[in-house]
Amino acid sequence: MAAEQSRMLSQKVFIGQARLIRLGFRQGGKAGFGLRRLLVDQHGRSKGILSSYEYKSQQADRIVLVLGPPDEIATVKWIFSHFVRTRKTELEMARLLKKRGVLSDLGRPWTRESVHSVLTNENYIGNSVWNKHSARLRSHQVRNPPEQWVRVENVLEPIVDSKLFDRAQIVLKTIYRHMTNDEMLAALRALLARRGALSLAMIDVDPGCPPAQRYQWRFGTIVKAYELIGYEPSKNYRFIGVNRRLESMRLQIIRDLVGVIDRQGGVAAHDMAMDLLRINEEITVAITMGRCRVSGFGYPRWFSKADKRPLPDIFVLIRMNPGDLTIRDYLIAPAHEIAGKSELHAINGIPLDSYIFPTLDPIIRLAEREPVGGVAW
């Protein structure tokens, strides 16, 4: 019954998000290079441009995409026109952008994948496309078939002409034809023969190999691709399996927490794009797993990752017992109180240990609504 309720709740959330997309509103995620997020009220009146890591504070507010600074718009137009005209690869385009001194929307140098995200983003022709990827019920993120995408046309002012965009897609298909599994593995073997070792960075900068992310999509993990070509990296990759199991546990804990909050009369949703739990459209919560590391003297310790960006209102660290099979306790603290404290021990002093709880009940109590004059607040 709990699993069925979780499934039904997930379906209701999906239907609600899809409805907002069809109305032209933005659902999570960064705006993208050359675009900005505009906050509007329930009547469509502008309330200002949101900066990075800023979000709406009222449930009735909505977010729409608008055009960004003129210099970024000019760069987007240049990327499309130069790519179609010269037929350079995405890697070559990224190197050209680096030479021009242009940074991506994340404030970092351009990469092959960041150029690809621009060239395939329909926002630049005025369309909104949602549900390209999904991760439901303990499953890893998957790429959904086009018939499951939610596409709405003409929701914002276009930056590039649709004909130019279509030509860019044709060039992409010409340059990057669909490679079979054997062809992808052959390219990986050739890179290994040339370099003598493999890493994600080596794969991403090699023009003869698809990006490392595509190997992960195709084979599940990069380690699986390594195994198929007979490559054994010197680094111990056993932690990857443990991390995947803990990530599944974390997502289930978040889903269970959303269900409990819903039954208590609150409203909670997991923003997958920002990996934040939003409660009552008022509080943001980051929930992370803390693997137990035992020192040479036998003392346990945990790394908090409390400097996660965007900085949430509340930070939750699920501390595991040695062996990382069972949960020890929960650190539930205001994010600003624990920011900068990267390592935790069994005993950390009263100021920090006062935030340790045996359950997630403090989060549930924060979400509860109290009736005031017949209305729950």
Contacts in CASP RR format, 6 or more apart in sequence:
PFRMAT RR
TARGET T0000
AUTHOR 0000-0000-0000
METHOD contacts of the structure
MODEL  1
MAAEQSRMLSQKVFIGQARLIRLGFRQGGKAGFGLRRLLVDQHGRSKGIL
SSYEYKSQQADRIVLVLGPPDEIATVKWIFSHFVRTRKTELEMARLLKKR
GVLSDLGRPWTRESVHSVLTNENYIGNSVWNKHSARLRSHQVRNPPEQWV
RVENVLEPIVDSKLFDRAQIVLKTIYRHMTNDEMLAALRALLARRGALSL
AMIDVDPGCPPAQRYQWRFGTIVKAYELIGYEPSKNYRFIGVNRRLESMR
LQIIRDLVGVIDRQGGVAAHDMAMDLLRINEEITVAITMGRCRVSGFGYP
RWFSKADKRPLPDIFVLIRMNPGDLTIRDYLIAPAHEIAGKSELHAINGI
PLDSYIFPTLDPIIRLAEREPVGGVAW
2 256 0 8 1.000
5 259 0 8 1.000
6 137 0 8 1.000
6 255 0 8 1.000
6 256 0 8 1.000
6 259 0 8 1.000
7 137 0 8 1.000
9 258 0 8 1.000
9 259 0 8 1.000
9 262 0 8 1.000
10 136 0 8 1.000
10 137 0 8 1.000
10 255 0 8 1.000
13 269 0 8 1.000
17 27 0 8 1.000
17 130 0 8 1.000
18 130 0 8 1.000
18 131 0 8 1.000
18 150 0 8 1.000
20 27 0 8 1.000
20 62 0 8 1.000
21 27 0 8 1.000
21 128 0 8 1.000
21 130 0 8 1.000
21 150 0 8 1.000
21 152 0 8 1.000
22 150 0 8 1.000
22 152 0 8 1.000
24 64 0 8 1.000
24 128 0 8 1.000
24 152 0 8 1.000
24 155 0 8 1.000
25 62 0 8 1.000
25 63 0 8 1.000
25 64 0 8 1.000
26 37 0 8 1.000
26 62 0 8 1.000
26 63 0 8 1.000
26 64 0 8 1.000
26 65 0 8 1.000
26 128 0 8 1.000
27 130 0 8 1.000
28 63 0 8 1.000
28 271 0 8 1.000
28 273 0 8 1.000
28 274 0 8 1.000
29 271 0 8 1.000
29 273 0 8 1.000
29 274 0 8 1.000
30 52 0 8 1.000
30 105 0 8 1.000
30 106 0 8 1.000
30 273 0 8 1.000
31 37 0 8 1.000
31 65 0 8 1.000
31 105 0 8 1.000
32 105 0 8 1.000
32 117 0 8 1.000
32 121 0 8 1.000
32 123 0 8 1.000
33 72 0 8 1.000
33 75 0 8 1.000
33 76 0 8 1.000
33 104 0 8 1.000
33 105 0 8 1.000
33 114 0 8 1.000
33 118 0 8 1.000
34 67 0 8 1.000
34 68 0 8 1.000
34 69 0 8 1.000
34 72 0 8 1.000
34 73 0 8 1.000
34 75 0 8 1.000
34 76 0 8 1.000
34 105 0 8 1.000
34 159 0 8 1.000
35 65 0 8 1.000
35 66 0 8 1.000
35 67 0 8 1.000
35 68 0 8 1.000
35 123 0 8 1.000
35 156 0 8 1.000
36 49 0 8 1.000
36 50 0 8 1.000
36 65 0 8 1.000
36 66 0 8 1.000
36 67 0 8 1.000
36 68 0 8 1.000
37 49 0 8 1.000
37 50 0 8 1.000
37 63 0 8 1.000
37 64 0 8 1.000
37 65 0 8 1.000
37 66 0 8 1.000
38 46 0 8 1.000
38 48 0 8 1.000
38 49 0 8 1.000
38 50 0 8 1.000
38 63 0 8 1.000
38 64 0 8 1.000
38 65 0 8 1.000
38 66 0 8 1.000
39 46 0 8 1.000
39 47 0 8 1.000
39 48 0 8 1.000
39 49 0 8 1.000
39 50 0 8 1.000
39 56 0 8 1.000
39 61 0 8 1.000
39 62 0 8 1.000
39 63 0 8 1.000
40 46 0 8 1.000
40 47 0 8 1.000
40 61 0 8 1.000
40 62 0 8 1.000
40 63 0 8 1.000
40 64 0 8 1.000
41 47 0 8 1.000
41 58 0 8 1.000
41 60 0 8 1.000
41 61 0 8 1.000
41 62 0 8 1.000
42 60 0 8 1.000
42 61 0 8 1.000
42 62 0 8 1.000
44 62 0 8 1.000
47 61 0 8 1.000
49 66 0 8 1.000
50 56 0 8 1.000
50 63 0 8 1.000
52 310 0 8 1.000
53 309 0 8 1.000
53 310 0 8 1.000
53 311 0 8 1.000
55 278 0 8 1.000
55 284 0 8 1.000
56 62 0 8 1.000
56 63 0 8 1.000
56 281 0 8 1.000
57 281 0 8 1.000
57 282 0 8 1.000
58 281 0 8 1.000
59 267 0 8 1.000
59 280 0 8 1.000
59 281 0 8 1.000
64 155 0 8 1.000
64 156 0 8 1.000
65 123 0 8 1.000
65 128 0 8 1.000
65 155 0 8 1.000
65 156 0 8 1.000
66 156 0 8 1.000
66 157 0 8 1.000
67 73 0 8 1.000
67 156 0 8 1.000
67 157 0 8 1.000
67 159 0 8 1.000
72 105 0 8 1.000
73 159 0 8 1.000
75 97 0 8 1.000
75 102 0 8 1.000
76 118 0 8 1.000
76 124 0 8 1.000
76 159 0 8 1.000
76 160 0 8 1.000
77 159 0 8 1.000
77 160 0 8 1.000
79 93 0 8 1.000
79 97 0 8 1.000
79 115 0 8 1.000
79 118 0 8 1.000
79 119 0 8 1.000
80 119 0 8 1.000
80 124 0 8 1.000
80 160 0 8 1.000
80 164 0 8 1.000
80 165 0 8 1.000
80 168 0 8 1.000
81 164 0 8 1.000
82 88 0 8 1.000
82 93 0 8 1.000
82 96 0 8 1.000
83 93 0 8 1.000
83 119 0 8 1.000
83 168 0 8 1.000
83 171 0 8 1.000
84 164 0 8 1.000
84 167 0 8 1.000
84 168 0 8 1.000
84 171 0 8 1.000
87 171 0 8 1.000
87 174 0 8 1.000
87 175 0 8 1.000
88 96 0 8 1.000
89 112 0 8 1.000
89 175 0 8 1.000
89 207 0 8 1.000
90 112 0 8 1.000
90 113 0 8 1.000
90 115 0 8 1.000
90 116 0 8 1.000
90 119 0 8 1.000
91 112 0 8 1.000
91 115 0 8 1.000
91 205 0 8 1.000
91 207 0 8 1.000
92 207 0 8 1.000
93 110 0 8 1.000
93 115 0 8 1.000
94 109 0 8 1.000
94 110 0 8 1.000
94 111 0 8 1.000
94 112 0 8 1.000
94 114 0 8 1.000
94 115 0 8 1.000
97 109 0 8 1.000
97 110 0 8 1.000
97 115 0 8 1.000
98 109 0 8 1.000
98 110 0 8 1.000
102 110 0 8 1.000
103 109 0 8 1.000
103 110 0 8 1.000
104 110 0 8 1.000
104 111 0 8 1.000
104 114 0 8 1.000
106 114 0 8 1.000
108 114 0 8 1.000
111 204 0 8 1.000
112 204 0 8 1.000
112 211 0 8 1.000
113 204 0 8 1.000
113 211 0 8 1.000
113 213 0 8 1.000
116 172 0 8 1.000
116 211 0 8 1.000
118 124 0 8 1.000
119 168 0 8 1.000
119 169 0 8 1.000
119 172 0 8 1.000
120 169 0 8 1.000
120 172 0 8 1.000
122 128 0 8 1.000
122 129 0 8 1.000
122 151 0 8 1.000
122 165 0 8 1.000
123 129 0 8 1.000
123 156 0 8 1.000
124 158 0 8 1.000
124 159 0 8 1.000
124 160 0 8 1.000
124 165 0 8 1.000
125 158 0 8 1.000
125 159 0 8 1.000
125 160 0 8 1.000
125 161 0 8 1.000
125 162 0 8 1.000
125 165 0 8 1.000
126 153 0 8 1.000
126 154 0 8 1.000
126 155 0 8 1.000
126 156 0 8 1.000
126 157 0 8 1.000
126 158 0 8 1.000
126 159 0 8 1.000
127 151 0 8 1.000
127 152 0 8 1.000
127 153 0 8 1.000
127 154 0 8 1.000
127 155 0 8 1.000
128 151 0 8 1.000
128 152 0 8 1.000
128 155 0 8 1.000
128 156 0 8 1.000
129 149 0 8 1.000
129 150 0 8 1.000
129 151 0 8 1.000
130 149 0 8 1.000
130 150 0 8 1.000
130 151 0 8 1.000
131 144 0 8 1.000
131 148 0 8 1.000
131 149 0 8 1.000
131 150 0 8 1.000
132 143 0 8 1.000
132 144 0 8 1.000
132 149 0 8 1.000
133 141 0 8 1.000
133 142 0 8 1.000
133 143 0 8 1.000
133 144 0 8 1.000
134 141 0 8 1.000
134 142 0 8 1.000
134 144 0 8 1.000
135 141 0 8 1.000
135 142 0 8 1.000
135 251 0 8 1.000
135 272 0 8 1.000
137 255 0 8 1.000
138 248 0 8 1.000
138 251 0 8 1.000
138 252 0 8 1.000
140 220 0 8 1.000
140 244 0 8 1.000
143 217 0 8 1.000
176 210 0 8 1.000
179 187 0 8 1.000
179 210 0 8 1.000
181 218 0 8 1.000
181 219 0 8 1.000
184 209 0 8 1.000
184 210 0 8 1.000
184 214 0 8 1.000
184 215 0 8 1.000
184 218 0 8 1.000
184 225 0 8 1.000
185 225 0 8 1.000
185 228 0 8 1.000
185 229 0 8 1.000
187 208 0 8 1.000
187 209 0 8 1.000
187 210 0 8 1.000
188 198 0 8 1.000
188 203 0 8 1.000
188 209 0 8 1.000
188 215 0 8 1.000
188 225 0 8 1.000
188 229 0 8 1.000
188 231 0 8 1.000
189 229 0 8 1.000
190 208 0 8 1.000
191 198 0 8 1.000
191 202 0 8 1.000
191 203 0 8 1.000
191 206 0 8 1.000
191 208 0 8 1.000
191 209 0 8 1.000
192 198 0 8 1.000
192 229 0 8 1.000
192 231 0 8 1.000
195 202 0 8 1.000
197 233 0 8 1.000
197 234 0 8 1.000
198 226 0 8 1.000
198 231 0 8 1.000
198 233 0 8 1.000
200 212 0 8 1.000
200 222 0 8 1.000
203 209 0 8 1.000
203 211 0 8 1.000
203 212 0 8 1.000
203 215 0 8 1.000
203 222 0 8 1.000
204 211 0 8 1.000
204 212 0 8 1.000
212 222 0 8 1.000
215 222 0 8 1.000
215 225 0 8 1.000
216 222 0 8 1.000
216 225 0 8 1.000
218 225 0 8 1.000
219 225 0 8 1.000
219 228 0 8 1.000
221 240 0 8 1.000
223 233 0 8 1.000
223 237 0 8 1.000
223 240 0 8 1.000
226 232 0 8 1.000
226 233 0 8 1.000
242 291 0 8 1.000
242 324 0 8 1.000
243 291 0 8 1.000
246 289 0 8 1.000
246 290 0 8 1.000
246 291 0 8 1.000
246 320 0 8 1.000
246 324 0 8 1.000
247 289 0 8 1.000
249 289 0 8 1.000
250 287 0 8 1.000
250 288 0 8 1.000
250 289 0 8 1.000
250 318 0 8 1.000
253 287 0 8 1.000
253 318 0 8 1.000
253 360 0 8 1.000
254 270 0 8 1.000
254 277 0 8 1.000
254 287 0 8 1.000
255 270 0 8 1.000
257 268 0 8 1.000
257 277 0 8 1.000
257 287 0 8 1.000
257 360 0 8 1.000
257 363 0 8 1.000
257 364 0 8 1.000
258 268 0 8 1.000
258 269 0 8 1.000
258 270 0 8 1.000
258 277 0 8 1.000
259 268 0 8 1.000
260 364 0 8 1.000
261 267 0 8 1.000
261 268 0 8 1.000
261 279 0 8 1.000
261 363 0 8 1.000
261 364 0 8 1.000
261 367 0 8 1.000
262 268 0 8 1.000
264 364 0 8 1.000
264 367 0 8 1.000
264 368 0 8 1.000
264 369 0 8 1.000
265 367 0 8 1.000
265 368 0 8 1.000
265 369 0 8 1.000
265 376 0 8 1.000
266 279 0 8 1.000
266 280 0 8 1.000
266 367 0 8 1.000
266 368 0 8 1.000
266 369 0 8 1.000
267 279 0 8 1.000
267 280 0 8 1.000
267 281 0 8 1.000
267 367 0 8 1.000
268 277 0 8 1.000
268 278 0 8 1.000
268 279 0 8 1.000
268 280 0 8 1.000
268 367 0 8 1.000
269 277 0 8 1.000
269 278 0 8 1.000
270 276 0 8 1.000
270 277 0 8 1.000
270 278 0 8 1.000
271 277 0 8 1.000
271 278 0 8 1.000
274 310 0 8 1.000
275 286 0 8 1.000
276 284 0 8 1.000
276 285 0 8 1.000
276 286 0 8 1.000
276 310 0 8 1.000
276 312 0 8 1.000
277 284 0 8 1.000
277 285 0 8 1.000
277 286 0 8 1.000
277 287 0 8 1.000
278 284 0 8 1.000
278 285 0 8 1.000
279 285 0 8 1.000
279 363 0 8 1.000
279 366 0 8 1.000
279 367 0 8 1.000
280 367 0 8 1.000
280 369 0 8 1.000
283 313 0 8 1.000
283 314 0 8 1.000
283 366 0 8 1.000
283 367 0 8 1.000
284 310 0 8 1.000
284 312 0 8 1.000
284 313 0 8 1.000
284 314 0 8 1.000
285 312 0 8 1.000
285 313 0 8 1.000
285 314 0 8 1.000
285 315 0 8 1.000
285 316 0 8 1.000
285 363 0 8 1.000
286 308 0 8 1.000
286 312 0 8 1.000
286 314 0 8 1.000
286 315 0 8 1.000
286 316 0 8 1.000
286 335 0 8 1.000
287 316 0 8 1.000
287 318 0 8 1.000
288 304 0 8 1.000
288 305 0 8 1.000
288 308 0 8 1.000
288 315 0 8 1.000
288 316 0 8 1.000
288 317 0 8 1.000
288 318 0 8 1.000
289 317 0 8 1.000
289 318 0 8 1.000
289 320 0 8 1.000
290 302 0 8 1.000
290 303 0 8 1.000
290 304 0 8 1.000
290 305 0 8 1.000
290 317 0 8 1.000
290 318 0 8 1.000
290 319 0 8 1.000
290 320 0 8 1.000
291 302 0 8 1.000
291 303 0 8 1.000
291 320 0 8 1.000
291 324 0 8 1.000
292 300 0 8 1.000
292 301 0 8 1.000
292 302 0 8 1.000
292 319 0 8 1.000
292 320 0 8 1.000
292 321 0 8 1.000
292 322 0 8 1.000
292 323 0 8 1.000
292 324 0 8 1.000
292 328 0 8 1.000
293 300 0 8 1.000
293 301 0 8 1.000
293 302 0 8 1.000
293 303 0 8 1.000
294 300 0 8 1.000
294 301 0 8 1.000
294 322 0 8 1.000
295 301 0 8 1.000
299 345 0 8 1.000
299 346 0 8 1.000
300 322 0 8 1.000
300 345 0 8 1.000
300 346 0 8 1.000
301 343 0 8 1.000
301 344 0 8 1.000
301 345 0 8 1.000
301 346 0 8 1.000
302 317 0 8 1.000
302 319 0 8 1.000
302 320 0 8 1.000
302 343 0 8 1.000
302 344 0 8 1.000
303 342 0 8 1.000
303 343 0 8 1.000
303 344 0 8 1.000
304 315 0 8 1.000
304 317 0 8 1.000
304 331 0 8 1.000
304 338 0 8 1.000
304 341 0 8 1.000
304 342 0 8 1.000
304 343 0 8 1.000
304 344 0 8 1.000
305 317 0 8 1.000
305 342 0 8 1.000
306 315 0 8 1.000
306 317 0 8 1.000
306 335 0 8 1.000
306 338 0 8 1.000
306 339 0 8 1.000
306 340 0 8 1.000
306 341 0 8 1.000
306 342 0 8 1.000
307 339 0 8 1.000
307 340 0 8 1.000
307 342 0 8 1.000
308 315 0 8 1.000
311 335 0 8 1.000
311 336 0 8 1.000
311 339 0 8 1.000
312 335 0 8 1.000
313 334 0 8 1.000
313 335 0 8 1.000
314 332 0 8 1.000
314 333 0 8 1.000
314 334 0 8 1.000
314 335 0 8 1.000
314 363 0 8 1.000
314 366 0 8 1.000
315 331 0 8 1.000
315 332 0 8 1.000
315 333 0 8 1.000
315 334 0 8 1.000
315 335 0 8 1.000
315 338 0 8 1.000
315 339 0 8 1.000
316 330 0 8 1.000
316 331 0 8 1.000
316 332 0 8 1.000
316 360 0 8 1.000
316 363 0 8 1.000
317 330 0 8 1.000
317 331 0 8 1.000
317 344 0 8 1.000
318 327 0 8 1.000
318 330 0 8 1.000
319 327 0 8 1.000
319 328 0 8 1.000
319 329 0 8 1.000
319 330 0 8 1.000
319 331 0 8 1.000
319 344 0 8 1.000
319 356 0 8 1.000
320 326 0 8 1.000
320 327 0 8 1.000
320 328 0 8 1.000
321 327 0 8 1.000
321 328 0 8 1.000
329 356 0 8 1.000
329 357 0 8 1.000
329 358 0 8 1.000
330 356 0 8 1.000
330 357 0 8 1.000
330 358 0 8 1.000
330 359 0 8 1.000
330 360 0 8 1.000
331 338 0 8 1.000
331 344 0 8 1.000
331 355 0 8 1.000
331 356 0 8 1.000
331 357 0 8 1.000
332 355 0 8 1.000
332 356 0 8 1.000
332 357 0 8 1.000
332 360 0 8 1.000
332 362 0 8 1.000
332 363 0 8 1.000
333 352 0 8 1.000
333 355 0 8 1.000
337 355 0 8 1.000
338 352 0 8 1.000
338 355 0 8 1.000
341 352 0 8 1.000
344 352 0 8 1.000
347 353 0 8 1.000
369 376 0 8 1.000
369 377 0 8 1.000
370 376 0 8 1.000
370 377 0 8 1.000
371 377 0 8 1.000
END
